[in-house]
Amino acid sequence: MTRLLILLLVPLFVACGSNGQRDLRDPPGGDPTPIPIIPPPLRIDYRVIGTIRNAQVTYFTSTAGTTQTTTDLPFFVSFQTRDPSTFVYLAAETPLTNFTEGTLMVQIYVNDVLFREARSSGFTPSVSVSGEVLQ
């Protein structure tokens, strides 16, 4: 009985063994094409704080280009990008019609980590920061 069982199982093992043919799990044509890695999105936060009323704020985003606005402080804006290299720029200044003493601070955060910061105080302060964010 055991001989019969062995005789029946031997052809099964021989058929399952390597006989020079490709495994069905191997992709046709050799090495598989690598799947491109999509970087996670970067969150860029622009922050302007200080004591200047009607501050002129200029900022650049890769999605909207350059934007200028006049606003009371604090000022916050953010955007997301998947670009492997992103140029960032943020500036704030006192308008010439508002000749006053005060302070300005601009900050750029990347994924909640401070990337650039600058401060200015006195009459008509002006401040700017910029840089290139690489993933």
ZIRA-V465759 format. One line per field, one symbol per residue. ss: DSSP state (H for helix, E for strand, - for the rest). phi: phi as a letter, one per 40 degrees, with the letter a starting at -180 (. if undefined). burial: b if it has 16 or more other C-alpha atoms within 10 Angstrom, else e. A space follows every 10 residues. Layout:
ss = ???
phi = ???
burial = ???
//
This chain:
ss = -HHHHHHHHH HHHHHH---- ---------- ---------- -EEEEEEEEE ----EEEEEE E---EEEEEE E---EEEEEE E---EEEEEE EEE------- EEEEEEEEEE --EEEEEEEE EEE--EEEEE EEEE-
phi = .ccccccccd ccccccccbg ccccccccgh cccccccccc ccbbbbbbbi bccfccbbab bccbgcbbab acccbbaaab abccbbcbaa aaaccccbca cabbbbbbbb fgbcbaaaba ahcfcaaaaa ibcbc
burial = eeeeeeeeee eeeeeeeeee eeeeeeeeee eeeeeeeeee ebebbbbbbb bbbbbbbbbb beeeeeeeeb ebbeeeeeeb bebeebebbb bbbbbeeeeb ebbbbbbbbb eeeebbbbbb beebbbbbbb eeeee
//
